[in-house]
Amino acid sequence: MEKVYLEYKETLSTLKSTFRRNFTDEIDWNEPLLFIVGSRGVGKTTLILQHIKEKFGMSSKSLYISMDDLSLSNYKLIDLARNHAQLGGTHLFIDEIHKYENWSQELKNIRDKIRDLKVVVSGSSILDIHKGNADLSRRSVVYTLNGLSFREFLNIENKENLTVLSLEEILKNHEEIAQEIISKIKPLEHFSAYLKHGYFPFYLEGTKNYHHKLMNVLNVVLEQDMALIESIDLVKIPKIRKLIYLLSTQVPYQPNITKLAEALEIDRITLLNYLSSLQKASVLYLARMNGKFYTQLTKPDKIYLQNTNLLYLSQSDVNIGTLRETFFTNQLNTKHTTTLSAKGDFIIDDTYLFEVGGASKSFKQIAGIENSFLVLDEMQMGINNKIPLWMFGFLY
């Protein structure tokens, strides 16, 4: 155990002072078993290490381990937890849990046998705590960490402390709020940069190689996470890469599943399963029409990439309509339910209707409909039911 503690403290000592996310304060760290899940690259490890340093300093009351560390391959997780507790440890932080075989059963055993030990676990957004015999859903609380919001990006770039807004605040008071924000910064000056490289915190390491790093992240998601968690054969990964490329080059794609399956030389069911896995992996967002019933094997009505940065992996000149809608769904989906509408573009929480477009967009498509709004790009301030697109980046 001495070597494990030494590596842990070395990891803590090399942690760079980076941007601290408000999400840290939303987490109830006192839960006995806590999951933090999210896409690769969104900063789960940094968030956990920052919390440890703030709460415990270099104390051995806590221990951080990563299950992709080869030096831990000879240890059983239950033994590490038991030894840590016997040495006075109160908190165990386990990163990359999906890399550990039979992880759910081991966590169940730790929870049942070492009750005084609080355990925080991080893993891929694909992770399903309901799977297997050791269903952990009743024993744990799950938090999902998303990439940076536009608000967080503005705070980093301008050293500001702009606060989170609720959807209701934006809809009712967007004119006054926008005026207050604009008195401090000019959001539109930073918007295109965010759309290109602002979603993942590793942009702080520099933007020159950002998309190369993002491609590496995507490859790890496909070749490791999806292969390991979703049991997808590695020989099938090139077809999934091709699928992502085809989707990224389309204007919000209304899928013809049969033709898409033919282009990839796979059957329809396999394609729908791939799409579902890619949504769980935070690579795609499968949009559905409001009011309809869907299963995993029902084709989506539109397919978006999960965030705007992914659109720039395959092209430098991205369709502006695709960018707008991808940004809107990405920021709204963190706290709200987004569905498609026959009139307008999106219905949020079965209540609010939104049409997304450029500054010249009119109310023609949604005229006379209650709780309907225009969401407009290239607009610094809105008026009445016309709201600037950038403001929806303040929802988290």
C-alpha positions as CSV (number, residue, x, y, z in Angstrom):
1,M,0.0,0.0,0.0
2,E,2.9,2.3,0.6
3,K,3.6,2.5,-3.1
4,V,0.0,3.2,-3.9
5,Y,-0.1,6.1,-1.4
6,L,3.2,7.5,-2.7
7,E,1.8,7.5,-6.3
8,Y,-1.4,9.1,-5.1
9,K,0.4,12.0,-3.3
10,E,2.7,12.5,-6.3
11,T,-0.4,12.8,-8.5
12,L,-1.8,15.4,-6.2
13,S,1.4,17.4,-5.9
14,T,1.6,17.7,-9.7
15,L,-2.0,18.9,-10.1
16,K,-1.9,22.3,-11.9
17,S,-4.1,25.1,-10.7
18,T,-6.7,25.2,-13.4
19,F,-10.2,26.6,-13.7
20,R,-12.5,25.4,-10.9
21,R,-16.0,24.4,-12.1
22,N,-19.2,25.3,-10.1
23,F,-20.3,21.7,-10.7
24,T,-18.0,20.8,-7.8
25,D,-20.4,22.5,-5.4
26,E,-23.5,20.8,-6.8
27,I,-22.2,17.4,-5.8
28,D,-23.1,15.9,-2.4
29,W,-19.6,14.4,-1.6
30,N,-21.0,12.8,1.6
31,E,-22.9,10.1,-0.3
32,P,-21.7,6.6,0.6
33,L,-21.4,5.6,-3.1
34,L,-21.2,8.4,-5.7
35,F,-20.7,8.1,-9.5
36,I,-19.4,10.9,-11.6
37,V,-19.8,10.0,-15.3
38,G,-19.2,11.9,-18.5
39,S,-17.5,12.0,-21.8
40,R,-13.8,11.6,-22.2
41,G,-12.0,14.9,-21.9
42,V,-14.7,16.9,-19.9
43,G,-12.5,17.0,-16.8
44,K,-13.7,14.3,-14.4
45,T,-10.2,13.5,-13.1
46,T,-9.3,17.1,-12.6
47,L,-12.5,17.9,-10.8
48,I,-12.0,14.9,-8.4
49,L,-8.4,15.8,-7.7
50,Q,-9.3,19.4,-7.1
51,H,-11.9,18.4,-4.6
52,I,-9.4,16.1,-2.8
53,K,-6.8,18.8,-2.6
54,E,-9.4,21.3,-1.2
55,K,-11.0,18.9,1.3
56,F,-8.1,16.7,2.4
57,G,-4.9,18.4,1.3
58,M,-2.1,15.7,1.4
59,S,-3.8,13.7,4.2
60,S,-4.0,9.9,3.9
61,K,-7.6,10.1,4.9
62,S,-8.4,10.0,1.2
63,L,-6.9,7.9,-1.5
64,Y,-7.2,8.3,-5.3
65,I,-6.5,5.4,-7.7
66,S,-7.0,5.0,-11.4
67,M,-7.9,1.6,-12.7
68,D,-5.9,2.1,-15.9
69,D,-2.8,2.1,-13.8
70,L,-0.9,-1.1,-14.6
71,S,0.7,-1.1,-11.1
72,L,-2.7,-1.8,-9.6
73,S,-3.4,-4.9,-11.8
74,N,-2.3,-7.3,-9.1
75,Y,-4.7,-5.8,-6.5
76,K,-8.3,-6.6,-5.9
77,L,-10.4,-3.5,-5.5
78,I,-12.0,-4.8,-2.3
79,D,-8.6,-5.4,-0.8
80,L,-7.4,-1.9,-1.6
81,A,-10.5,-0.5,0.0
82,R,-10.2,-2.7,3.1
83,N,-6.5,-1.8,3.6
84,H,-7.2,1.9,3.1
85,A,-10.0,1.8,5.7
86,Q,-7.8,-0.2,8.2
87,L,-5.1,2.5,7.8
88,G,-7.6,5.2,8.9
89,G,-8.8,6.1,5.4
90,T,-12.3,7.6,5.2
91,H,-12.7,8.3,1.4
92,L,-11.7,6.3,-1.6
93,F,-11.8,7.9,-5.1
94,I,-11.7,5.4,-8.0
95,D,-11.1,6.7,-11.6
96,E,-11.7,4.8,-14.8
97,I,-13.8,2.2,-13.0
98,H,-14.9,0.6,-16.3
99,K,-11.3,-0.6,-16.8
100,Y,-11.8,-2.9,-13.9
101,E,-13.3,-6.3,-14.5
102,N,-16.4,-7.1,-12.5
103,W,-16.4,-3.6,-11.2
104,S,-20.1,-3.5,-10.2
105,Q,-19.9,-6.6,-7.9
106,E,-16.7,-5.2,-6.3
107,L,-18.3,-1.9,-5.5
108,K,-21.3,-3.7,-4.1
109,N,-19.0,-5.7,-1.8
110,I,-17.2,-2.5,-0.7
111,R,-20.5,-0.8,0.0
112,D,-21.9,-3.7,2.0
113,K,-18.7,-4.8,3.9
114,I,-16.9,-1.5,4.6
115,R,-19.8,0.8,5.5
116,D,-17.7,3.6,7.0
117,L,-15.8,4.2,3.8
118,K,-17.2,6.7,1.4
119,V,-16.5,5.9,-2.3
120,V,-16.5,8.2,-5.3
121,V,-16.3,6.6,-8.7
122,S,-15.7,8.1,-12.1
123,G,-16.2,6.5,-15.5
124,S,-17.4,6.8,-19.1
125,S,-20.8,8.2,-19.8
126,I,-21.6,4.8,-21.3
127,L,-21.4,3.2,-17.9
128,D,-24.6,1.5,-16.9
129,I,-25.0,1.0,-13.2
130,H,-28.2,-1.0,-13.7
131,K,-26.4,-3.8,-15.6
132,G,-25.3,-7.1,-14.2
133,N,-26.3,-8.9,-11.0
134,A,-24.9,-6.1,-8.8
135,D,-27.5,-3.4,-9.6
136,L,-26.0,-0.3,-7.9
137,S,-28.9,2.1,-8.7
138,R,-30.4,1.7,-5.2
139,R,-27.0,2.1,-3.5
140,S,-25.6,5.1,-5.4
141,V,-26.1,8.6,-6.7
142,V,-25.0,9.5,-10.2
143,Y,-23.8,12.9,-11.4
144,T,-23.1,13.7,-15.1
145,L,-20.3,16.1,-15.9
146,N,-20.7,17.9,-19.2
147,G,-18.2,19.9,-21.2
148,L,-17.8,23.6,-20.6
149,S,-20.8,25.7,-21.1
150,F,-20.5,29.0,-23.0
151,R,-20.8,30.8,-19.7
152,E,-17.9,28.9,-18.2
153,F,-15.8,29.6,-21.4
154,L,-16.5,33.3,-21.0
155,N,-15.5,33.2,-17.4
156,I,-12.2,31.6,-18.2
157,E,-11.4,33.9,-21.1
158,N,-12.4,37.1,-19.3
159,K,-11.6,36.2,-15.7
160,E,-15.3,36.9,-14.8
161,N,-17.8,35.2,-12.5
162,L,-20.9,35.2,-14.6
163,T,-23.6,33.2,-12.9
164,V,-25.9,30.4,-14.1
165,L,-29.3,31.4,-15.4
166,S,-32.5,29.3,-15.3
167,L,-34.5,28.8,-18.5
168,E,-37.3,30.7,-16.9
169,E,-35.0,33.7,-16.1
170,I,-33.8,33.8,-19.7
171,L,-37.3,33.7,-21.1
172,K,-38.7,36.4,-18.8
173,N,-35.8,38.8,-18.3
174,H,-33.4,38.2,-21.2
175,E,-33.3,41.9,-22.1
176,E,-32.2,43.1,-18.7
177,I,-29.8,40.2,-18.2
178,A,-28.2,40.7,-21.6
179,Q,-27.7,44.4,-20.9
180,E,-25.9,43.5,-17.6
181,I,-23.7,40.9,-19.2
182,I,-22.8,43.1,-22.1
183,S,-21.7,45.9,-19.8
184,K,-18.9,43.5,-18.7
185,I,-18.0,41.6,-21.8
186,K,-19.0,41.2,-25.5
187,P,-20.3,37.6,-25.8
188,L,-20.4,37.5,-29.6
189,E,-16.7,38.3,-29.7
190,H,-16.1,34.9,-28.1
191,F,-18.9,32.8,-29.5
192,S,-17.3,31.4,-32.7
193,A,-14.2,30.5,-30.7
194,Y,-16.4,28.5,-28.2
195,L,-18.2,26.7,-31.1
196,K,-14.8,25.6,-32.5
197,H,-12.7,24.8,-29.5
198,G,-14.4,25.8,-26.2
199,Y,-16.3,22.7,-25.1
200,F,-13.5,20.6,-23.7
201,P,-11.3,22.0,-20.9
202,F,-8.1,20.8,-22.5
203,Y,-8.4,23.8,-24.8
204,L,-6.5,25.6,-22.0
205,E,-3.4,23.6,-23.0
206,G,-3.5,25.6,-26.4
207,T,-5.8,25.6,-29.4
208,K,-3.3,24.9,-32.1
209,N,-3.5,21.1,-31.6
210,Y,-7.0,21.1,-30.1
211,H,-8.7,19.2,-32.8
212,H,-5.9,16.7,-33.0
213,K,-6.4,16.0,-29.3
214,L,-10.1,15.9,-29.8
215,M,-9.7,13.2,-32.5
216,N,-7.5,11.2,-30.1
217,V,-10.3,11.5,-27.4
218,L,-12.9,10.2,-30.0
219,N,-10.6,7.3,-30.9
220,V,-10.3,6.3,-27.2
221,V,-14.0,6.5,-26.8
222,L,-14.5,4.2,-29.9
223,E,-11.5,1.8,-29.4
224,Q,-11.6,1.4,-25.6
225,D,-14.9,2.6,-24.0
226,M,-17.3,1.3,-26.6
227,A,-15.4,-1.9,-27.2
228,L,-15.1,-2.6,-23.5
229,I,-18.5,-1.4,-22.2
230,E,-20.7,-2.0,-25.2
231,S,-18.8,-5.2,-26.3
232,I,-18.4,-3.8,-29.8
233,D,-15.9,-5.8,-31.9
234,L,-12.8,-3.7,-32.7
235,V,-13.0,-4.7,-36.3
236,K,-16.3,-2.8,-36.5
237,I,-14.8,0.5,-35.2
238,P,-13.8,1.7,-38.8
239,K,-17.5,1.5,-39.8
240,I,-18.5,3.6,-36.7
241,R,-15.8,6.1,-37.7
242,K,-17.3,6.3,-41.2
243,L,-20.8,6.7,-39.7
244,I,-19.6,9.7,-37.6
245,Y,-18.0,11.2,-40.6
246,L,-21.1,10.8,-42.7
247,L,-23.3,12.3,-40.0
248,S,-20.9,15.3,-39.4
249,T,-21.0,16.4,-43.0
250,Q,-24.8,16.6,-43.2
251,V,-27.1,19.5,-42.4
252,P,-29.1,18.3,-39.3
253,Y,-29.5,14.8,-40.6
254,Q,-32.9,13.3,-41.1
255,P,-31.8,9.7,-41.4
256,N,-32.7,7.2,-44.0
257,I,-31.7,4.2,-42.0
258,T,-31.8,1.7,-44.8
259,K,-29.6,3.8,-47.1
260,L,-27.2,4.7,-44.3
261,A,-26.9,1.0,-43.4
262,E,-26.2,0.1,-47.0
263,A,-23.5,2.8,-47.2
264,L,-21.8,1.2,-44.1
265,E,-22.5,-2.4,-45.3
266,I,-24.2,-3.3,-42.0
267,D,-27.8,-4.3,-41.2
268,R,-30.4,-1.9,-39.9
269,I,-30.5,-3.3,-36.3
270,T,-26.7,-3.0,-36.0
271,L,-26.8,0.6,-37.2
272,L,-29.5,1.5,-34.7
273,N,-27.5,-0.1,-31.9
274,Y,-24.4,1.8,-33.0
275,L,-26.4,5.1,-32.9
276,S,-27.7,4.3,-29.4
277,S,-24.2,3.5,-28.2
278,L,-22.8,6.7,-29.7
279,Q,-25.5,8.8,-27.9
280,K,-24.6,7.1,-24.6
281,A,-21.0,7.9,-25.3
282,S,-21.8,11.6,-25.8
283,V,-20.8,11.6,-29.4
284,L,-24.3,11.9,-31.0
285,Y,-27.7,13.3,-30.0
286,L,-30.6,11.4,-31.4
287,A,-33.5,13.9,-31.6
288,R,-37.1,12.6,-31.5
289,M,-40.5,14.2,-32.3
290,N,-42.5,15.4,-29.4
291,G,-45.3,13.2,-28.3
292,K,-44.2,10.0,-30.0
293,F,-43.2,6.7,-28.4
294,Y,-39.7,5.4,-29.2
295,T,-37.6,2.4,-28.4
296,Q,-33.8,1.9,-29.0
297,L,-34.7,0.2,-32.3
298,T,-36.9,3.1,-33.5
299,K,-35.1,5.4,-35.9
300,P,-34.4,8.9,-34.7
301,D,-36.0,11.8,-36.5
302,K,-32.8,13.9,-36.6
303,I,-29.2,13.2,-35.7
304,Y,-26.9,15.8,-34.3
305,L,-23.3,15.6,-33.1
306,Q,-23.3,16.0,-29.4
307,N,-21.4,19.3,-29.3
308,T,-20.2,21.9,-31.9
309,N,-16.5,21.2,-31.5
310,L,-17.0,17.7,-33.0
311,L,-18.3,19.3,-36.2
312,Y,-14.9,20.8,-37.0
313,L,-13.1,17.4,-36.9
314,S,-14.1,16.7,-40.5
315,Q,-14.5,20.2,-42.0
316,S,-13.5,23.8,-41.4
317,D,-16.5,25.4,-43.0
318,V,-19.5,24.1,-41.0
319,N,-23.1,24.8,-42.0
320,I,-24.3,27.7,-39.9
321,G,-27.8,26.2,-39.4
322,T,-26.2,23.0,-38.1
323,L,-24.0,24.9,-35.7
324,R,-26.9,26.9,-34.3
325,E,-29.1,23.8,-33.6
326,T,-26.2,21.7,-32.3
327,F,-25.3,24.5,-29.8
328,F,-28.9,24.9,-28.7
329,T,-29.5,21.2,-28.1
330,N,-26.2,20.7,-26.4
331,Q,-26.7,23.5,-23.9
332,L,-30.4,22.7,-23.3
333,N,-30.0,18.9,-22.9
334,T,-28.0,19.3,-19.7
335,K,-31.0,20.2,-17.6
336,H,-34.0,20.0,-19.9
337,T,-35.9,17.6,-22.2
338,T,-35.5,18.6,-25.8
339,T,-37.8,17.2,-28.5
340,L,-38.5,18.2,-32.1
341,S,-41.6,20.0,-33.2
342,A,-43.7,19.9,-36.4
343,K,-44.0,23.7,-36.1
344,G,-40.8,25.5,-35.2
345,D,-37.7,23.5,-34.3
346,F,-37.7,22.3,-30.7
347,I,-40.1,21.9,-27.7
348,I,-38.4,22.1,-24.3
349,D,-40.0,20.3,-21.3
350,D,-43.2,19.8,-23.3
351,T,-43.9,23.5,-22.7
352,Y,-41.8,26.0,-24.7
353,L,-41.5,26.1,-28.5
354,F,-38.4,27.5,-30.1
355,E,-37.4,28.4,-33.6
356,V,-33.6,28.7,-34.1
357,G,-32.1,30.9,-36.9
358,G,-30.3,34.0,-38.0
359,A,-31.0,37.6,-37.0
360,S,-33.5,38.0,-39.9
361,K,-35.6,35.0,-38.9
362,S,-39.3,35.8,-38.6
363,F,-42.2,34.4,-36.4
364,K,-43.9,33.0,-39.6
365,Q,-43.6,29.4,-38.6
366,I,-44.6,29.8,-35.0
367,A,-47.0,32.8,-35.2
368,G,-49.8,32.7,-32.7
369,I,-48.5,29.7,-30.7
370,E,-48.4,30.2,-26.9
371,N,-45.0,30.1,-25.2
372,S,-43.1,30.4,-28.5
373,F,-39.8,32.1,-29.0
374,L,-37.3,32.9,-31.7
375,V,-33.7,32.1,-30.8
376,L,-31.4,34.2,-33.0
377,D,-27.7,34.1,-33.8
378,E,-25.6,37.2,-34.5
379,M,-27.8,39.2,-32.1
380,Q,-26.2,40.8,-29.0
381,M,-29.5,41.7,-27.3
382,G,-33.0,40.5,-27.9
383,I,-36.5,42.0,-27.6
384,N,-39.8,40.5,-26.4
385,N,-39.9,36.9,-27.6
386,K,-36.7,37.2,-29.7
387,I,-33.7,35.9,-27.6
388,P,-30.0,35.8,-28.5
389,L,-28.7,32.3,-29.1
390,W,-25.6,32.8,-26.9
391,M,-27.8,33.4,-23.8
392,F,-28.7,29.7,-23.8
393,G,-25.1,29.0,-23.0
394,F,-25.7,30.2,-19.4
395,L,-27.9,27.3,-18.3
396,Y,-25.1,25.6,-16.4
